[in-house]
C-alpha cells in the first residue's frame, strides 16, 4: 500500500542522472522521495550483483596489498539530514589516512557522466555525514572493468554543491516536480503504471507503439 513518508528521503543513485542531464523526469525521484509501499517493475539484478561483488573484492584486495586501510560497502553507509530532506548512500569502498582519502565506486557498465556525478555527491556528503571523516579531503575514483576514472577534490568546489542542493530542493518540495515521460527513461524506471499512469511502455525501435506512426 502506498503511504507518504514522514519526510522526504533521497538516495544518491536517484539523483546522479538528473544532475548531469541524462534524465529529465524529476517527478519519478520526487515520488520515491515522498512515498513508500509502491509497486515496482521487476528487474533481475542477480547477474549484476555477482559481477559487481567480484569487481569490488578485486579492487579491495589491490588496495589492501598496497597497505591501505579499506572500508567496504555497508561500513560506508551514511545518512545526511538537511532542512528539506534526508540524503542516504553507500559507496563501495573508502580508504583514508593522514587527512586524505579516496571514495571509490565500482561499475559494471560503460563509462558515463552520471557515475562520476554519483561519486562527486559522495565526496561532498560523506565528510558532512560521518564525523570521523570530517577533516578528510576526499578524491574520487570510478572503477570499470578495464578503466579507472580519477576525480580530484577540486571537482566538488565551485558551483557543484549549489547545483546539487537546488536539485534536492526541487525533488523534495511539497509540490510535485516536473514529469517528463519518455520511452528512453521509462524503460529503466521502477515505477509501475499504478504509481505513474503516464508511464510509456517500451517496445523498441524508438517508439512505444509503432502503429501510431502510420
C-alpha positions in Angstrom: 0.0 0.0 0.0 1.3 3.4 -1.0 2.0 5.6 2.0 3.6 9.0 2.4 7.0 9.1 4.1 7.2 11.2 7.3 9.7 13.4 5.5 11.4 13.3 2.1 14.2 10.7 1.7 16.6 10.6 -1.2 19.1 8.1 -2.4 22.3 9.3 -4.1 21.7 6.9 -7.0 18.3 8.6 -7.7 20.0 12.0 -8.3 23.0 11.2 -10.4 21.4 11.1 -13.9 19.2 14.2 -13.1 22.3 16.1 -12.0 24.1 15.6 -15.3 21.0 15.8 -17.6 20.9 12.2 -18.6 17.4 12.0 -17.2 14.8 14.8 -17.3 11.9 13.4 -15.3 12.4 14.8 -11.8 8.9 13.6 -10.9 10.0 9.9 -10.6 12.5 10.9 -7.9 10.1 13.2 -6.3 7.6 10.3 -6.0 10.2 8.0 -4.5 11.3 10.6 -2.1 7.8 11.2 -0.8 6.2 7.7 -0.8 6.8 4.1 0.2 5.0 0.9 -0.4 4.5 1.4 -4.2 4.7 -1.5 -6.7 7.9 -1.8 -8.6 8.7 -3.0 -12.1 10.6 -6.4 -11.8 14.3 -6.2 -12.7 16.6 -9.2 -12.3 19.7 -7.9 -10.6 21.4 -11.3 -9.7 23.9 -11.3 -12.6 24.8 -7.7 -11.9 25.3 -8.3 -8.2 27.6 -11.3 -8.8 29.8 -9.3 -11.2 29.7 -6.2 -9.1 30.8 -8.1 -6.0 33.7 -9.7 -7.8 34.9 -6.3 -9.0 34.6 -4.8 -5.5 36.6 -7.6 -4.0 39.3 -7.3 -6.6 39.8 -3.6 -6.0 39.7 -4.1 -2.3 42.4 -6.7 -2.4 44.5 -4.4 -4.6 44.2 -1.6 -2.1 45.0 -3.8 0.9 48.0 -5.2 -0.9 49.3 -1.6 -1.0 48.9 -1.3 2.7 45.9 1.0 2.6 43.1 0.7 5.1 39.8 -0.1 3.4 36.1 0.2 4.5 33.7 -1.7 2.3 30.0 -1.2 1.3 27.8 -1.4 4.4 30.6 0.2 6.5 30.3 3.3 4.3 26.5 3.8 4.6 25.7 7.3 5.6 22.6 9.5 6.4 22.8 13.2 5.9 19.8 15.1 7.3 19.0 18.5 5.9 16.2 21.0 6.3 14.1 19.7 3.4 15.2 16.1 3.0 17.4 13.2 4.2 20.1 12.0 1.8 21.4 8.4 2.0 24.0 6.5 0.2 26.7 3.8 0.3 29.9 4.0 -1.8 31.6 0.7 -2.4 35.0 1.4 -1.0 36.6 4.2 1.1 40.3 4.5 2.0 41.6 7.3 4.2 44.7 8.2 6.1 46.8 11.3 7.0 44.0 13.7 6.2 43.4 12.5 2.7 41.2 9.7 1.2 39.6 8.2 -1.8 36.0 7.3 -2.3 35.6 4.5 -4.8 32.6 3.2 -6.7 32.6 0.1 -8.8 30.7 0.0 -12.1 30.0 -3.0 -14.4 28.7 -1.0 -17.3 30.2 1.6 -19.7 31.7 4.9 -18.5 29.2 7.7 -18.2 29.0 11.1 -16.6 26.3 10.0 -14.1 28.7 7.6 -12.5 31.2 10.4 -11.9 28.4 12.6 -10.5 27.5 9.9 -8.1 31.0 9.8 -6.7 31.1 13.6 -6.5 27.9 13.5 -4.4 29.6 11.0 -2.1 32.7 13.3 -1.9 30.6 16.2 -0.9 28.2 14.4 1.5 30.4 11.9 3.5 32.6 14.5 5.3 29.3 16.2 6.4 27.5 13.0 7.4 30.3 10.9 9.1 32.1 12.7 11.9 35.3 10.5 11.6 35.7 11.8 8.0 35.0 15.4 8.9 38.7 16.5 8.4 39.4 14.3 5.4 39.8 15.7 1.9 38.5 13.2 -0.5 39.3 12.5 -4.1 37.1 10.1 -6.0 37.6 7.1 -8.3 35.2 5.3 -10.6 36.4 1.8 -11.4 35.2 -0.1 -14.5 36.3 -3.5 -15.9 39.3 -2.0 -17.8 39.3 1.6 -16.9 39.6 3.9 -13.8 38.5 7.5 -13.8 40.0 9.7 -11.1 38.1 12.6 -9.7 40.1 15.3 -8.0 38.8 17.0 -4.9 38.6 20.3 -6.8 35.7 19.0 -8.8 33.3 19.4 -5.9 34.1 23.1 -5.5 32.7 26.0 -7.4 29.0 25.6 -8.4 28.7 21.8 -7.8 27.3 22.0 -4.2 24.8 24.7 -5.1 23.6 22.7 -8.2 23.2 19.6 -6.1 21.3 21.4 -3.3 19.0 23.1 -5.9 18.1 19.6 -7.3 17.5 18.2 -3.8 15.2 21.1 -3.0 13.2 20.6 -6.2 12.6 16.9 -5.7 12.0 17.2 -2.0 9.5 20.1 -2.4 5.9 19.6 -1.4 4.7 20.3 -4.9 5.4 17.6 -7.5 8.5 18.1 -9.6 8.4 18.1 -13.4 7.1 14.9 -15.1 8.7 14.1 -18.4 7.6 10.6 -19.5 9.6 9.1 -22.4 10.4 5.7 -23.8 14.1 6.1 -23.0 13.6 6.9 -19.3 10.5 4.9 -18.5 12.1 1.6 -19.6 14.6 1.8 -16.8 12.2 3.3 -14.2 10.9 1.0 -11.4 7.6 2.9 -11.1 4.6 1.0 -12.5 1.5 2.5 -14.1 -0.2 2.2 -10.8 2.0 4.9 -9.5 2.6 6.7 -12.8 -0.3 6.5 -15.3 1.8 8.4 -17.8 4.5 5.7 -17.9 5.4 4.8 -21.5 5.8 1.0 -22.0 8.9 0.3 -24.1 8.6 -1.9 -27.2 11.6 -1.0 -29.2 12.7 0.8 -32.4 12.3 4.2 -30.8 8.5 4.1 -30.2 6.2 2.6 -27.6 3.5 1.8 -30.3 4.7 1.5 -33.9 1.0 1.6 -35.2 0.9 5.3 -34.3 3.5 6.1 -36.9 1.3 5.4 -40.0 
